[in-house]
Amino acid sequence: MRVRSLSSATALAVAFSSVVLVGSAAGPAVADSSAVLPIVSSGDIIVDGVHQRVFISDPSGGKVVATDYAGKVIGSVASLPRADGLELSADSGTLYVAVPGTDEIVAIDSATVTESARYATGDGTDPEHLALAGGRIWFGYGGVGHGNIGSLDLSAEQPHVSLGQESDGTWTDAPLLDSAPGAPNTLAAGSRQYSLTPLAIYDVSAGTAARTALYRVPDEQFGQHVEDLALTPDGTQVVASSATHQVYRTTDLAVVGSYFGGYWPNSVDIAPDGLVATGTDNNEPMVYVYQPGGTTPRRTGTFLDDHGGVIWPSRLDQGSLALAPDSSRLFVVTHYDSSNPEYRLRVVNEPGKMYSWVTVNAPAQADRAKPLTITGKVNSAQLPAGTTVAVTRTDLESPNGKALPAVTVKADGTFSFTDTPPAGGTVSYKVAYAGDADHLGASASDSVSVSRASTALSVNKNGNIYAYGSEVKFTAHLGTTYKNRTLSLYADTAGDGKGKYLVKTGTVNSEGNLSVTLTLKRDTTVSASFAGDARTAPKTAKSWAGAKVKVSLSPSRYYKTATVGGHTQYYFHKTTNPLLTTTMTAYPGRSQKLTFQVYSGGTWRTTGSEYFKLSSTGKCTVELTGTHPTGYRFRVRSSYLNNDSGDTVNSTTHGSWKYFAFTN
């Protein structure tokens, strides 16, 4: 980003009044609004306070675009080749446009944004700049090397054009023109070409332009040019954007002051109340706003654009800013560069007020019901004595905010106050400066974490394991609290993909309990949540309960059964391969484990085990093949083992043993 030198006095002024007015393709940032304009160039800008509209001419696009005060386009008029200078009628009912491409001045109904008339100025006149004075429309016309001033009188029965109002060859291009309602017969003119006589004042009271003052460049200078100009409301001074924004006395064009506006000044406008806005290209800040005759800017600003991640100041064309007649807004037309000529209308509200911002500093932590101190500062220039800020505390007991006593700001803008927070948790303090006739309002907030008492919370049945489908009553117990006696109970069922979900919310009973009954078909975590209150901290507790699977094993192909040792025993011929069918609670990818044991030496001994995949319905049939020995007792069971059976949604479950033997 370009860095330039700045005098100490100016640097201090900027420190008190500067604000970066940023807008990008993503939308408005610090600027009050920023809108893309459907134009490819910028010629002139004028504000209609009656209809609250902004008109912008687009010479390259051959049109005039109208927006509302927020930058929303509400209409346009085309077929205006090289449309340039703009002027409004005294009642703001008609907008006049200089159209050099057709040698005309075109009238547009400012309410409907439609063309209403065209007035020819003469072949080859190329009218470029307009001003309303002495009951006529005055226009600067011509080209490089030659220029003059003409007038259009619409008061007669037929419109009448008078050319060649300046007979001395003063102008080497179409001169810029300006007028002021407070001096209805004064016309100011300036040249954008380097000239030894770049500025003049005319009296037009008699219907002709009688020159009353001419500025001559000092002998030691080669020439001077004027990028833009504006008369003060009473017509006694004219501000010209040249090497600086110089102020000239209109009676003799003596230099009587200047407004600092950075380097390459190219735009100036003055509101009816005297507020002055100046603009510059290729400089930061880009825009300065002054009270009449002021030496310190009330506001400054630079408009930034984000182009592919590169932040860079926008550009400002000649005469591309205008103040609303009531000084409520400043409108600025900006663009990036010729390679990316996106034009935007930037809108700054209350530009005549000095920028303000507030800082607030609260301690990170504090104890409830004990005093704490908040400090801060209103950052703005020239705060009047006795300035106060409004303070609002927001906490759990006052969620919509509670107004605290106003606090008086010290001479240096600092303030402090003490408060005793009645509620714990996050407590926010908002400090608001309302502003005044000279200062913008501002506010800021900071928060402090205020302590709260802890309470007890528990959920029973933790670690218990239940049969599949059991109805289990879980009870949460809440200890002592300040006001809130509500609990929320949640369940998190393994493998259902839902995560934690609410199963009950309610007020605990007189013993502090709240219960919910759940049907357990999978392992489940039940949690209780206490949201806290103004004096009691939030708390959670949880309990895990396991759920077994349903499992059964059915042998088949046996030829008889008998009761042996209190168990049913299945008998198979040794030439028969038993079929063992397992039915188990289904789950994707689940397997059962079959374990075989033989009774030997007075005890059951495991002879082998193997996992078998279950079907989607939880079925699995295993055929026991091979040579089947006689004279022994065997048993087999089906089991689900958490994790080893392919999933973890149930607790380990063993089915009952099935006893069998082989005979000849």
C-alpha positions in Angstrom: 0.0 0.0 0.0 1.4 3.4 -0.9 2.9 5.4 1.9 3.1 9.1 1.8 4.4 11.8 4.1 1.9 13.8 6.2 2.4 16.9 8.3 2.2 16.5 12.1 -0.9 18.7 12.4 -2.7 16.8 9.7 -1.7 13.4 11.2 -3.2 14.4 14.6 -6.4 15.5 12.9 -6.6 12.2 11.1 -6.0 10.3 14.4 -9.1 11.9 15.8 -11.4 11.8 12.8 -10.4 9.0 10.5 -12.5 6.0 9.6 -11.8 3.5 6.9 -14.8 3.2 4.8 -14.6 -0.2 3.3 -16.7 -1.9 0.6 -16.1 -5.0 -1.4 -17.9 -7.5 -3.7 -18.9 -9.4 -0.6 -21.0 -6.5 0.6 -20.7 -3.3 2.7 -18.4 -3.3 5.7 -17.7 -0.1 7.7 -19.3 2.2 5.0 -23.0 2.6 5.7 -23.7 1.0 2.4 -22.0 0.1 -0.9 -23.7 -0.9 -4.1 -22.5 -1.9 -7.5 -23.5 0.6 -10.2 -24.4 -0.5 -13.8 -22.0 2.0 -15.4 -18.6 1.8 -17.1 -17.5 5.4 -16.4 -18.4 8.3 -14.2 -19.0 11.8 -15.4 -21.0 13.7 -12.8 -23.1 13.1 -9.7 -26.0 15.1 -8.2 -28.4 14.5 -5.3 -32.1 15.2 -5.5 -33.2 15.8 -1.9 -36.9 16.1 -2.8 -37.2 12.6 -4.2 -34.2 11.3 -2.3 -32.4 10.1 -5.4 -28.9 10.1 -6.7 -28.2 10.7 -10.4 -24.9 9.6 -12.0 -23.9 10.2 -15.6 -22.0 7.5 -17.6 -20.2 9.1 -20.6 -18.8 5.9 -22.0 -22.1 4.1 -21.5 -24.2 7.0 -22.8 -26.7 7.0 -20.0 -27.8 8.5 -16.7 -28.5 6.1 -13.8 -30.8 6.9 -10.8 -30.5 5.2 -7.4 -32.1 5.7 -4.1 -30.2 6.8 -1.0 -29.0 3.2 -0.4 -27.6 2.8 -3.8 -30.4 0.7 -5.2 -30.9 1.4 -8.9 -34.4 2.7 -9.6 -34.1 3.7 -13.2 -32.0 4.9 -16.1 -32.2 6.9 -19.3 -30.2 5.7 -22.3 -29.3 7.1 -25.8 -27.3 9.9 -24.2 -23.9 9.6 -25.9 -21.1 11.0 -23.8 -23.6 12.1 -21.1 -21.7 14.3 -18.7 -22.7 17.4 -16.6 -25.8 17.3 -14.5 -28.0 20.0 -13.0 -31.4 20.1 -11.2 -34.2 22.6 -11.6 -34.9 24.8 -8.6 -37.9 22.6 -7.6 -35.9 19.3 -8.3 -38.6 18.3 -10.8 -36.3 18.2 -13.8 -32.8 16.9 -14.2 -30.8 18.4 -17.1 -28.0 16.4 -18.7 -25.3 17.8 -21.0 -25.0 15.4 -24.0 -22.0 16.4 -26.1 -22.5 13.4 -28.4 -25.6 14.9 -29.8 -25.0 18.6 -29.1 -28.0 18.7 -26.7 -29.1 19.4 -23.2 -31.6 16.7 -22.3 -34.4 17.1 -19.7 -35.3 14.1 -17.5 -38.3 13.9 -15.2 -36.6 13.3 -11.9 -39.7 11.6 -10.3 -40.3 9.1 -13.1 -36.7 8.9 -14.5 -37.9 9.3 -18.0 -36.8 11.7 -20.8 -39.1 14.7 -21.2 -37.4 17.0 -23.7 -34.2 17.7 -25.8 -32.7 21.1 -26.5 -30.2 21.5 -29.3 -27.2 23.7 -28.4 -25.8 23.9 -32.0 -23.7 21.7 -34.2 -20.3 21.0 -32.9 -20.8 22.7 -29.6 -20.2 19.6 -27.4 -21.8 20.9 -24.2 -20.2 19.2 -21.2 -20.9 21.1 -17.9 -24.1 22.7 -16.5 -25.2 25.2 -13.9 -28.5 26.9 -13.1 -28.1 30.7 -12.5 -30.0 33.9 -13.3 -33.1 31.9 -14.4 -31.1 30.2 -17.2 -29.2 26.9 -17.7 -25.6 27.8 -18.4 -23.3 25.3 -20.1 -19.6 25.0 -20.7 -18.9 23.7 -24.2 -16.1 23.1 -26.6 -13.1 20.8 -26.9 -9.4 20.6 -26.3 -7.9 24.0 -27.3 -11.1 25.9 -27.5 -14.0 26.4 -25.1 -16.7 28.9 -24.2 -19.9 29.4 -22.2 -23.4 29.3 -23.5 -26.9 29.6 -22.0 -30.3 28.0 -22.5 -33.3 30.2 -21.7 -36.5 28.1 -21.1 -38.6 31.0 -19.8 -39.4 32.3 -23.3 -42.2 30.9 -25.5 -39.5 29.1 -27.5 -36.2 27.8 -25.9 -33.4 30.2 -26.8 -29.7 29.3 -26.9 -27.0 32.0 -26.6 -23.4 31.0 -27.4 -20.0 32.7 -27.1 -20.6 34.4 -23.8 -16.8 34.7 -23.2 -15.2 36.8 -26.0 -11.6 36.9 -24.7 -10.6 33.3 -25.6 -10.2 32.6 -21.9 -11.1 28.9 -22.1 -9.1 26.1 -23.7 -11.7 23.5 -23.1 -15.4 23.3 -22.0 -15.2 25.1 -18.7 -16.6 23.6 -15.5 -19.5 25.6 -14.1 -21.2 26.0 -10.7 -23.7 28.2 -9.0 -25.3 28.6 -5.6 -29.0 29.3 -4.6 -27.8 32.0 -2.1 -26.2 33.9 -4.9 -28.6 33.2 -7.8 -26.7 35.5 -10.3 -23.2 34.3 -9.7 -21.5 31.8 -12.0 -18.1 30.2 -11.3 -16.1 28.6 -14.1 -12.9 26.6 -14.2 -10.7 24.8 -16.7 -9.5 21.2 -16.5 -6.7 22.1 -19.0 -3.5 23.7 -17.9 -4.1 27.4 -18.3 -2.7 30.8 -17.2 -6.3 31.8 -16.4 -8.0 28.6 -15.0 -10.7 30.2 -12.9 -13.3 33.0 -13.4 -16.4 34.5 -11.9 -19.4 35.9 -13.9 -22.4 38.0 -13.1 -25.4 36.6 -15.1 -28.1 38.9 -13.7 -28.6 40.6 -17.1 -28.9 37.4 -19.1 -25.4 37.5 -20.3 -22.2 36.3 -18.6 -20.3 39.4 -17.5 -16.9 38.4 -16.1 -16.2 40.0 -12.8 -13.1 38.3 -11.7 -10.3 36.2 -13.4 -7.6 34.3 -11.6 -4.2 34.6 -13.3 -1.5 32.1 -12.5 1.6 33.7 -10.9 4.5 34.3 -13.3 6.7 31.7 -11.8 4.1 28.9 -12.6 3.6 27.4 -16.0 -0.1 27.0 -15.6 -2.8 25.5 -13.4 -5.9 23.5 -13.9 -9.1 22.9 -12.0 -10.5 19.3 -11.6 -13.7 20.4 -9.8 -15.2 23.5 -8.2 -18.0 24.5 -5.8 -19.4 27.8 -4.7 -20.2 28.4 -1.0 -23.9 28.8 -0.3 -23.7 32.6 -0.2 -21.6 32.8 -3.3 -18.8 34.7 -1.6 -16.2 32.0 -2.0 -15.4 29.2 -4.5 -13.4 26.1 -3.7 -11.3 24.7 -6.6 -9.7 21.3 -6.7 -6.3 22.0 -8.1 -2.9 21.5 -6.5 -4.8 21.7 -3.3 -8.4 22.5 -2.5 -7.9 26.2 -2.5 -10.5 28.7 -1.4 -10.9 31.9 -3.5 -12.9 35.1 -2.7 -15.3 35.5 -5.6 -15.0 39.3 -5.7 -11.4 39.2 -6.9 -10.4 35.5 -6.8 -7.8 36.1 -4.2 -6.7 33.0 -2.3 -8.2 33.2 1.2 -7.6 29.7 2.5 -7.6 26.0 1.6 -8.9 22.6 2.7 -6.3 19.9 3.1 -7.5 17.0 0.9 -4.4 15.0 0.2 -2.6 14.8 -3.1 -4.2 14.8 -6.6 -7.4 16.5 -5.4 -10.1 16.1 -8.0 -13.5 16.5 -6.4 -15.3 19.0 -4.1 -18.9 19.7 -3.1 -20.5 22.1 -0.7 -23.9 21.5 0.9 -26.5 24.3 1.5 -25.4 24.5 5.2 -21.8 25.0 4.1 -20.5 21.5 4.9 -17.5 20.8 2.6 -16.5 17.4 1.1 -13.3 17.0 -0.8 -11.9 14.1 -2.7 -8.6 12.9 -4.1 -7.4 10.1 -6.4 -4.5 7.9 -5.5 -4.2 9.0 -1.9 -5.2 7.8 1.5 -7.4 9.1 3.0 -9.5 9.6 -0.1 -12.3 11.8 1.3 -12.2 14.7 3.8 -15.2 16.5 5.3 -14.9 19.9 6.8 -17.2 22.4 8.6 -17.2 25.7 6.7 -13.8 27.3 7.1 -12.5 24.4 9.2 -8.9 23.4 9.4 -9.4 20.0 11.0 -11.5 17.5 9.0 -14.6 16.2 10.8 -14.3 12.9 9.0 -11.8 11.3 6.6 -12.2 8.0 4.8 -10.7 5.6 2.3 -12.7 3.1 0.4 -11.0 -0.3 0.0 -11.8 -3.1 -2.4 -11.0 -6.8 -2.2 -9.9 -8.0 -5.6 -8.9 -11.7 -5.5 -7.6 -11.4 -1.9 -5.7 -8.2 -2.6 -6.9 -5.2 -0.6 -6.3 -2.0 -2.4 -7.8 1.5 -2.3 -10.5 2.4 -4.8 -10.1 5.2 -7.4 -12.1 8.4 -7.5 -12.8 10.1 -10.8 -13.1 13.9 -11.3 -16.2 15.3 -9.7 -17.4 12.0 -8.3 -18.8 13.0 -4.9 -21.9 14.9 -3.7 -23.5 15.8 -0.5 -27.2 15.4 0.1 -28.9 18.9 0.4 -29.5 18.3 4.1 -25.9 17.1 4.7 -27.3 13.8 6.0 -25.3 11.7 3.5 -22.2 11.8 1.4 -22.3 9.9 -1.9 -19.1 8.8 -3.5 -18.6 7.0 -6.8 -15.5 4.8 -6.9 -13.9 2.2 -9.1 -10.8 0.0 -8.9 -8.9 0.5 -12.2 -9.2 0.1 -15.9 -8.5 -3.6 -15.7 -11.4 -4.1 -13.3 -13.7 -1.1 -13.8 -16.4 -2.1 -11.3 -18.1 1.1 -10.2 -19.7 1.4 -6.7 -21.8 4.0 -5.0 -20.5 4.4 -1.4 -22.9 6.1 1.1 -21.7 7.6 4.3 -24.3 8.7 6.8 -24.0 11.9 8.8 -20.6 12.9 7.2 -20.5 16.2 9.1 -20.2 14.5 12.5 -16.9 13.4 14.0 -16.4 9.7 14.2 -16.6 8.1 17.6 -15.9 4.7 19.0 -16.2 3.2 22.5 -14.0 0.7 24.2 -15.1 -1.2 27.3 -13.0 -3.3 29.6 -14.4 -5.7 32.1 -12.6 -8.2 34.3 -12.5 -11.7 32.9 -13.9 -13.2 36.1 -15.7 -11.9 39.2 -17.6 -13.2 42.2 -21.3 -12.8 42.3 -22.7 -10.3 44.7 -19.4 -8.6 45.0 -18.4 -5.2 43.5 -16.5 -5.1 40.2 -15.2 -2.2 38.2 -15.7 -1.5 34.5 -13.5 1.0 32.6 -13.5 2.3 29.1 -13.2 5.3 26.8 -15.2 7.3 24.3 -12.8 8.0 21.6 -13.7 11.2 19.7 -12.4 14.7 19.4 -13.8 17.7 21.3 -16.3 15.9 23.6 -18.3 18.5 25.5 -18.0 18.7 29.2 -20.6 16.6 31.0 -20.9 14.0 28.3 -22.5 10.8 29.6 -22.8 7.2 28.5 -25.7 4.9 29.0 -24.9 1.5 30.6 -27.0 -1.6 30.2 -26.3 -4.9 32.1 -27.5 -8.1 30.6 -27.6 -11.3 32.6 -29.7 -14.4 33.4 -32.1 -12.4 35.5 -32.3 -9.5 33.0 -32.0 -11.2 29.6 -33.4 -8.1 27.8 -31.0 -5.8 29.7 -31.3 -3.6 32.7 -30.4 0.1 32.6 -27.8 1.1 35.1 -27.2 4.8 36.1 -25.6 6.9 33.4 -21.9 7.5 33.7 -20.2 10.9 33.2 -17.2 10.8 30.9 -14.0 12.6 31.9 -12.3 15.3 29.9 -10.0 12.7 28.2 -13.0 10.5 27.3 -12.3 7.8 29.9 -15.0 6.5 32.3 -15.3 3.9 35.0 -18.1 2.6 37.1 -18.7 0.0 39.8 -21.5 -2.6 39.8 -22.4 -5.5 42.0 -23.8 -8.3 39.7 -26.8 -10.0 41.4 -26.6 -12.9 38.9 -23.9 -15.3 37.9 -22.9 -16.7 34.5 -22.0 -14.5 31.6 -22.8 -10.9 32.5 -22.5 -8.3 29.7 -22.1 -4.6 30.1 -23.0 -2.4 27.1 -21.9 1.2 27.1 -23.5 3.5 24.6 -22.6 7.1 23.6 -25.6 8.7 22.0 -23.6 11.3 20.1 -24.6 14.9 19.5 -24.8 17.5 16.8 -21.1 17.2 16.2 -20.4 13.5 17.0 -21.6 10.2 15.8 -23.0 7.8 18.4 -21.2 4.6 19.2 -21.4 1.6 21.6 -19.4 -1.4 22.7 -19.7 -4.3 25.1 -17.6 -6.5 27.2 -18.5 -9.6 29.3 -17.4 -11.0 32.6 -17.8 -14.6 33.8 -19.4 -14.3 37.3 -19.2 -17.2 39.7 -22.2 -19.4 40.5 -22.7 -22.1 43.2 -22.3 -25.7 42.3 -25.1 -28.3 42.9 -25.3 -32.1 43.0 -26.7 -34.1 40.1 -26.7 -37.9 39.6 -28.5 -40.6 37.6 -29.0 -44.1 39.0 -28.6 -47.5 37.4 -25.1 -46.8 36.2 -23.2 -50.0 35.2 -26.3 -52.2 35.4 -27.0 -54.8 32.6 -30.5 -55.9 31.7 -32.2 -58.5 29.6 -33.2 -57.5 26.1 -36.4 -55.4 26.1 -36.4 -54.7 29.9 -38.4 -51.7 31.1 -35.9 -49.8 33.2 -36.8 -46.7 35.3 -33.9 -44.2 35.5 -34.1 -41.5 38.2 -32.1 -38.3 38.2 -31.5 -36.5 41.4 -30.9 -32.7 41.6 -29.4 -31.0 44.7 -30.1 -27.5 46.1 -30.5 -24.7 43.5 -31.5 -21.0 43.5 -34.7 -21.0 41.4 -34.5 -23.4 38.5 -35.7 -27.0 39.4 -36.0 -28.3 35.8 -34.1 -31.1 34.4 -33.8 -32.5 30.9 -33.2 -36.2 30.4 -31.5 -37.5 27.3 -30.9 -41.0 26.0 -28.1 -42.1 23.6 -28.8 -45.6 22.3 -25.8 -47.4 20.8 -25.8 -47.9 17.1 -29.0 -46.0 16.2 -27.2 -43.1 14.6 -29.3 -40.5 16.5 -26.8 -39.5 19.1 -28.2 -38.0 22.2 -31.9 -37.2 22.1 -34.4 -35.7 24.6 -36.7 -38.1 26.3 -38.1 -36.0 29.1 -38.1 -32.5 30.5 -39.7 -31.6 33.8 -39.6 -30.2 37.2 -38.1 -32.5 39.9 -40.4 -33.6 42.7 -40.1 -32.5 46.3 -37.3 -35.0 46.8 -35.4 -33.5 43.8 -36.1 -36.5 41.6 -37.2 -36.8 38.0 -37.7 -40.3 36.4 -38.1 -41.8 33.0 -38.7 -45.4 31.9 -37.0 -46.7 28.9 -37.2 -50.0 27.0 -33.6 -51.3 26.7 -32.8 -53.1 23.5 -29.3 -51.8 23.2 -26.7 -50.4 25.5 -27.9 -46.9 26.5 -26.5 -43.8 28.1 -29.0 -41.7 30.0 -27.8 -38.2 30.9 -29.4 -35.5 32.9 -28.8 -31.8 32.2 -29.4 -28.9 34.5 -29.3 -25.5 32.7 -28.4 -23.6 35.8 -29.9 -20.4 37.0 -28.8 -16.9 38.1 -26.9 -18.3 41.1 -26.4 -22.0 40.4 -24.0 -23.3 37.7 -25.1 -25.7 35.0 -24.3 -29.3 35.5 -24.7 -32.7 33.8 -24.5 -36.3 34.9 -24.9 -39.6 33.1 -25.5 -43.3 33.7 -24.7 -46.2 31.4 -26.8 -49.3 31.3 -26.2 -52.4 29.2 -28.8 -54.4 27.3 -28.3 -58.1 26.4 -29.4 -59.7 23.1 -32.1 -62.3 22.8 -30.5 -65.6 21.8 -31.8 -69.2 21.5 -30.3 -72.4 20.1 -32.4 -75.2 18.7 -30.9 -78.7 17.8 -32.6 -80.8 15.1 -32.2 -84.4 13.6 -32.2 -86.0 17.0 -34.1 -89.2 17.5 -35.1 -88.8 21.2 -34.7 -86.7 24.3 -34.4 -87.5 28.0 -33.8 -85.7 31.2 -30.2 -86.2 32.5 -28.9 -84.3 35.5 -31.8 -81.9 35.4 -31.2 -81.0 31.8 -32.9 -82.0 28.6 -30.4 -84.1 26.6 -30.7 -84.7 22.8 -29.7 -88.1 21.4 -28.3 -88.5 17.8 -27.3 -91.6 16.0 -23.6 -91.5 15.3 -24.3 -91.5 11.6 -26.4 -88.4 11.8 -25.0 -84.9 11.6 -26.8 -82.6 14.1 -28.2 -79.3 12.9 -27.8 -76.4 15.3 -30.0 -73.3 14.6 -29.4 -70.1 16.4 -31.8 -67.2 16.6 -30.3 -63.9 17.9 -31.2 -60.2 17.9 -30.1 -59.0 14.5 -27.6 -56.3 13.7 -25.6 -55.6 10.5 -22.4 -57.7 10.4 -23.2 -59.6 13.6 -21.8 -63.1 14.3 -22.6 -65.6 16.9 -20.0 -67.7 18.8 -20.7 -71.4 19.2 -18.8 -73.1 22.1 -18.6 -76.9 22.4 -17.7 -78.7 25.7 -17.3 -82.4 26.7 -17.8 -83.9 30.2 -14.6 -85.6 31.2 -13.0 -86.3 34.5 -15.9 -84.9 36.4 -15.9 -81.5 34.7 -16.9 -79.8 31.5 -14.0 -79.1 29.2 -14.1 -76.8 26.1 -13.2 -78.7 23.0 -13.6 -75.8 20.5 -15.4 -72.6 19.5 -16.0 -70.8 16.3 -17.8 -67.6 15.1 -20.6 -67.9 12.5 -22.2 -65.0 10.6 -25.9 -64.3 11.3 -28.3 -63.6 8.5 -30.1 -60.2 8.3 -32.9 -61.7 10.3 -30.5 -63.0 13.0 -30.6 -66.7 11.9 -27.7 -69.1 11.6 -27.8 -72.9 11.1 -24.6 -75.0 11.6 -24.3 -78.7 10.7 -22.0 -80.7 13.0 -20.1 -83.1 10.6 -17.3 -85.6 11.0 -17.0 -88.8 13.1 -19.2 -88.6 16.1 -17.9 -90.5 19.2 -20.3 -92.4 21.4 -20.2 -92.8 25.2 -19.7 -89.1 25.9 -21.9 -86.2 27.0 -21.5 -83.0 25.0 -23.0 -79.5 25.3 -23.1 -76.4 23.0 -24.2 -72.8 23.5 -24.5 -69.6 21.3 -23.0 -66.3 22.6 -22.8 -62.7 21.6 -19.6 -61.0 22.7 -19.4 -57.3 22.6 -16.9 -56.2 20.0 -15.8 -59.8 19.1 -19.1 -60.6 17.5 -18.7 -57.7 15.1 -20.3 -54.8 16.9 -20.5 -53.0 20.2 -24.2 -52.1 20.5 -25.2 -54.7 23.1 -23.7 -56.2 26.2 -22.1 -59.7 26.1 -24.8 -62.4 26.3 -24.5 -66.2 26.6 -27.3 -68.4 25.6 -28.3 -71.6 27.6 -26.4 -74.8 27.1 -27.9 -77.5 25.0 -26.8 -81.1 26.0 -26.5 -84.0 23.5 -24.9 -87.4 23.0 -24.3 -89.9 20.2 -25.3 -93.5 20.2 -25.0 -96.5 17.8 
